[in-house]
């Protein structure tokens, strides 16, 4: 399909539109446009786990789905966001088993969570990105979010050992947002050789 645009997952942020929700930010792979998709807390946790490479002690629903599909020789080839209506995105997932292909309708948050785990391509129809997308422009220095800034400061003063212990505790308690923040700090230190 020529009227599709390949996307990548940029990350998650608190939703400015809906209280208690998150915005999954998708971006054109070769362009400046972004699409914010409002998703629930559990879907945000699942996506954050995948983005941060965290392996929970027990498989969560999206992990179970991927294991089940792989167990039966079914692979996800791609996800396509094909409709945007009344502020809601609709997606379909294209699966194949080597002999046939099948398209399944899915919530965009679930489709993205599974696509991240299978490293499958994500697309959006051209008209949707034109309607719901925006061009991201760099802004000058802004004040960091106080709550998040304080959380990062408290992580920055912890030793690696303390961070690792906090990470294990957060995963055991299924506090995946906190686990993602801790993992991010560990990754930052590893890349800076601290």
DANOR-V33939 format. One record per helix or strand of 3 or more residues. SS is the DSSP state (alpha for helix, beta for strand). FROM is the first residue (numbers start at 0). LEN is the number of residues. Records with the same first field share a line. If there is no record, write none. Layout:
SS: FROM-LEN, FROM-LEN
This chain:
beta: 3-11, 21-7, 32-7, 74-11, 87-9, 100-7, 120-5
alpha: 40-12, 60-11, 107-11, 125-7, 145-11, 159-13, 175-16
